[in-house]
Amino acid sequence: MKRMRLLALLPKAAVDRAEAWLVVGLLFLFMLINFADRAVLGLAAGPIMRDLGLSNTQFGLIATSFFTLFSFGAVIGGFLVNRVAAKWVLAALALVWSLCQLPLMLSATVATLVANRIVLGFGEGPAYPVAAHAAYKWFPSERRALPTSVIAIGALAGNGIAAPVIVAVIAAWSWQAAFGLLGVLGLIWCAAWLALAREGSLAGHSAATAHAVADPAARLSYRRLLGCRTIVGVLIVGFTAYWLLTLAVIWLPTFLTQAFGYTSIQAGWIMMLVSLGQIVLLPAVSALSDGLKRLGAASRHACGSIACASTLAAGLVTILLSQSGGLAAVACTIIAFSLGNVIFVLGPVLVAEVTPVGQRGAALGIVNAITTLAGPLAPAVTGMILDVSPGAADGIRHALLLAGAFVILGALAGFGLIDPEADRARDPLVSPTGGQPA
């Protein structure tokens, strides 16, 4: 009641801004817990393989099981959020992937671990696109990159900043306790979200978007929409970058300990440094992109070129990492895995710009589903490279070299394809959606 009375005394614009950023803050925590749920497997790789008697290839296949229903869940969640309020969809997702963590505290077997990863993947598949869709209900097109970066930082913080805490829990108690702790934290977030969050109502077009269509209910066939060159470009760049991201989530702790000689505790801190690098980089890049768009720069350059250039640099630095050691390896790790995530901030913004508002949730879900198909491949391929190599260090360097070359090819394709202005000129139904700035 006090909160309602206080809000009633403030101007509506100030209330809208405060509520918009409250939602973004909660979505930041949502993605933090989401990615911590994923990262715990990699952080506990050593104890899990030891306790369950697993080879690198077997562990890689268990990690890959996370993606069994991941893309399917992303598509289902994307279409669902076009018809059901994002608030309820997000709460249901958090409930699913929180509850599936708890059984591992009672039964730690290969079967329960695989079941955990499959259910977790289904529940987490739609998480990022649905979170972005929920935020876009509060922000117009030219102001979306910054809140998207905050949400993305939540994912990165879950993978990095939470790493020392998870490692400490594993060391003090067990890897099963770490899974249980994350399940409890997810349930707490779900209660807070239901109590505090409100659905955004932004559905019109911003005054800055002179080429927007008059009918916000306009729809395209999904074949026509997914054939849009901007979406194809985002898919290619995102797929290769997700390969790199999956290596960071699943294999980076092992890389740091086996190839570069760091302890598990040191590897956890290095992963935290990666997250800190992303926390500095992503909002800066997003503010630059939004600023350029408000100054009249084409989205092809303000979003597309920045995303592709960052991805290209990530690929080059990953190749350098494969040949590095010592402090140079730490610096390359921070730079490569920070720059590689820029596409996951600017990519959804680009997709939203060329998608009718009534199809935005589904479009974001489909793009996420296709992009994350790299997820099942990267851990399994990397595990096989490690097992067939003469030594762990050689295998890790070969895997990094392959990933870097793959990312470079994806970035080059993106430069030639991503062009929202050309897509809008070709198809008048394709336009950015927005509303009054939150």
N, C-alpha and C positions, 0 to 999 in steps of 0.2 A: 504494500500500500504506500509506504514512504517513497519507494522508487517511482510509482505512478504519479504521486503528487509532485515530486521534484521535476519529472519530465514534463508535466503539464505547465510548469512555470517557464520553460525554455522555449525559444522560437522553434518552429517545426523543422526548419533546415538543420538546426543544431542537434535536435533530437534524432533526425534521420542519420546525420553523420555519426553520432555517437552509437546508435544501434547498428549501423553498417559496420563500424570497426569492432564493435563487440562481437558480431557474427564472425568477422574475419579472425579475431582473436581465438574464438572457440574452434574455428576450423583449423587454425594453426595447431592447437592442442590435439585435435582429431587426427591430423596427419602425423603429428609427432608420435602418438601412441601407435598409429597404424604402422609406421615404418620401424618403430622399435620392435613390434611384433615380428616383422620380417627379419630384422637384423639379429635378433637373439639367436637364431639358428647358426649364423656365421660366427658370432662371438663365442658360441658354445661348441664350435666344430670339434676342437680337440677332445674335450671330455665326452662328447656324444660318440665320436668315432671310437674312442677308447672303451667306453662302457658298453657299447653295442657291437663292438668288433667289426667296424665298417672300413672298407677301402675308400680311397678318394673317389673312385667312380661310383661306388654305392652311395656315398654321401652326396655326390653331385646329383644322382638320380632322385634321392629323397628331397633335395632342394628343388629340383625340377617339378616334383609333384605339386608344389605350391601353385603352379601355373596350369594344372589340369583343367580347372574350371574358372580360372582367372578371367580370360577373355570373354567366356560365356557370361559370367557375372557382370562384367563391364557393359556388355550389350543389353542385358536384361535390365540392369539398373538405369542405363541411359534412357531406354524407352519408358520405363516406369516413372522416371522423374518428369517426363513430359506431361503426365496425367495426375501424379500424386505430389503433394507438397514436399519440397526437398527436405524440410525439417523432419518429417516422419521417415523418409527414406534413409536419411543419415543416422537417425536414432536406431533404426532396425539394423543397419549395417554394423554399427558399433556394438550392438547387443550380440550379433552373430559372432563376430570375431573376438569378442571378449570371452564369451562363454566357452568357445572351443579351446581356449588356452588352459582352462582349469583342470580338465581330466589328466593332463600330463603330470600333475602333482601326485596322482594316485597310481598311474600305470605308465612307466617309461619304457616302452618297447618300440621296435621298428614299426609295428602296425599302428600303434596309437600316434606315433610321430608323423607317419604318412597321412593318417586320417586328419590330424591337426592341420597339416600343411594344405591339404585339399580343401577343407572347409574354410580355413583362413583365406585361401586364395579366392574362393567364391565370394566371401564377404567383403574382401578388400579390393576386388577387381573394379567395382564402380566407385570406390572412395574418392579418388582425386577428381575425375570428371564431374561427379555429382557435387562435390565441394566447390569446384569452380563455377558450376551452374548456379549454385545457391548464392555465391558471392556476386555473380553478374546480375542478379536480381536487385542489387543495391548500387551498382556502378555502371555508368555509360561506357561506350567503347573506348573513348580516349582517356579513360581513367582506370582501366582494368589491369594493366600490367603490374602496378605496385601491389594491390591486394592479392593478385595471383602469386606474386613473388613471396609474400608473407605466408600464404598457405603452403607453397612449395618448400619454404624454409622449415616449416613444421615437419615435413617429410624428411628433410635432410638432417634436422636436429634429432629426429628419432633414430636415424642411422648413425649419427656421430656423437652429438652431445650426450645422448643417453648411454653411449657405449661404455664409458668408465663406470657408471652406476651399475649397468648390467653385469659387466665383468666382475665388479666387486661383490655383487650378490652371488654370482656363480662361485667365486673363490671362497666366500664366507659360508655359504650354505650348499647350493647345488644348482645345476642348470635347470632342473625341474622347478626350483623355487623361483627362478627368473621368469619362466613362462607363467607361473601362477600370479606373480606380482603384476605383470602386464595385463592379465585378465581382470584383476581387481581394479586397476587404474582405468581400464576401458569402461567398466560399469559405472565408476564415479563420473567419468566424462559424460556418459549417456544421461545420467540424472541431471547434471548441470545444464546440458544442452536443452533438454525438455523444459527446464525451469526458466531459462534465460533467453533463448533464441526466438526470433520472430521471422516469418517468411517475408522476404522482400517483395515489392510490388512493381519494380521497374519493368515496364513492358513497352513503352513508347520509343521514340527515336530522339536523339539529342539534337539540339539546335545546330551543333557543329557538323552534323551529318546531313549535308544538303542532298546527297544522292540516295537517301533511305527511301524505301517504298512506302506508299501511303497505307497499305493494308498489312498490319502486323500479323495477320493470320495466314499470309501467303505461305504456300508449301511447295516443295520440289520433290520429285522422286528421289529416293536415296541413291539410286544408280547415278542419276544426274549430279546429285550433290557430291558424292564421293569421287566422281570423275573430275571435279574441279581441280585445277592444277595446283592451287595453293594447298588444298587438303592432301593431295598426292605428295607434294613436297614435304609437308609437315610429317606425313607418315614415314617417308624414307629417312629423313633426318632423325626423327624420333626413334625409329626402329634401331638405327645404329647407335644412337646415344644411349638407348635403354640397355643395349648389350653391355656398354661400359658401366652403367649404373648397377646392373645386376652383378657384375664382377665386384663392384664396391660393396654391395650388400652381403653377398655370399662368400666371396673368396679373398677380399682385401685383407682381413685379419691374418689369414693363412699366408698370403703373399708376403706380408710384412715380417712375419715370424720366420718362415722357412727360406725365403730368398734374400731378405735384407738383414736378418739376424736380430730383430727386435723381440723383446719379451711380449707376452700377451697383454700385460698392463701397459707397456709402451705403445703397442699397436692400438689399444683403446684410446689412448691420448692422441695419437696421430690421427685417428678417425675423427676425434673431436676437433682437431685443428682443421681438417677438411670441412667440417660443418661450419666452423667459424669463418673460414674463407668464403663459403657460400653465403653466409649471413651478411657479409660485407658486400660481396659481388652482386648477388641477385637483386636486392633493392636498388642498388646504384644503376644497374643495367635497365631495370624496369622504369625507374624515374627518368632515365635518359630517353627510353623509348616513348613513354607517355609525353614527355616534354617535346620531343621532336614532332609527334603527331599533332599536339596542340599548336605548334608553330607552323603547321601545314605540310610537313614532310609526308611523303607517300608511305603507306604501311609496308610496302615492299622493302623500303630501306629502313624505316624506323623500327620495324619488328623483324622482317624476314632476313635482311642482310646481317643485322646484329646477331640473330640466332645462329645463322649459318657460319659466320666468322668465328663465333665462340666455339662452335662444334668443331670446326676445322682446326682451331688452335688446340683444342682438347686432344684430338687425334694425334697431332704432331708431338705434343708433350708426352702422351702415352708411349709413343715409340721411343722418345728420349728416356722415359722412365725404365723401359725394358733394358736399357744399356747403362743405367746409373747405379749408384750405390751411396751409402752414407747420407749426409745432409741433402745432397742433390736429389736423392730418391724421395726424401720427405717433401722437398719443395715441388718436385714434379707431381707427386701424389696429390698434394693440395691443389695445385693449379689445374691438373687434368680433370680431376673429379669435381672441381668447382665449375669450370667452364662448360663441361659436358652437360650440366643441368639447365643451362639457359634456355634450351629449346622447350623444356617442360614448363617454363613460365610463359614464354612468348608464343609457343605453339597453340595452346588453348585460346589465347587472345586472337590469333590469326584465324582459327577455325570458327570462332564466334563471329568474326567480321564477315564471313562469307556464308553464314547459315541463317535462314529465317528463324525468328525467335521461338516459334512453336516447335521447332525441330532441334533446338540447340542442345538439349540434354542428351538426345539420342545420338546426335553427331559427335559430341564430345565423348560419349561412351564407346561408340564404334571406333573412333580414332584411337582411343586409349586401348581398346581390345586388340587392334591390329598392331599398334606400336609395341605393346608388351608381349607379343609373340616371340620377341627376342629373349624373353625371360626363361622359357623352357629350354632354349637352345644353349645359352651362354654357360650355365653351370655344368650341364652334362658334357659339352664340348671341352670345357676347361678341365674337368675331371679326367677325361680321357687323354688329353694332352699331357697332364701331369703323370698319369700312369704309364704312358708309353715313352716318356722322356727318360734319359739316362739318370737324371737327378732332379730333385724337386725344384732347385733354383733354375735349371735350364728350362724345365717345363713352364714355370711361371713366366720367364722372360719370353718364351715363344707365345704364350697366351696373350701377353700384353702387346707384343708386336702385331699379332693378328688383329686384336681389338682396335689398335691405333689405326691400322691401314683401313679397316672396315669403316671406322668413324669418318676418316678423311673422304672416302668415296661417297658416303651419305651426305656430307656437308656440301661437296661439289655439286651433287644432284640438286640439293635444295636451292642453291644460288640460281640455277636455271629455271626452277619450277615455281617457287613461291612468288606470287604476284596478285594480291587481292584486288588491286585496281583493274587489272586485265580481266579478272573473273567477273567483276561487277559490270564492266563494259560489255562483256559477252552475254551476260544473263541479268536482266533488270530485277529478277526476283531475289538475286543474291546481294545482300547488303548487310552492313553492320547494324546491330541493334543496340539501343541504349536507353536514354531517358535523361532527366535532369540530374546533374552531378550530385552524388551523395555527399 
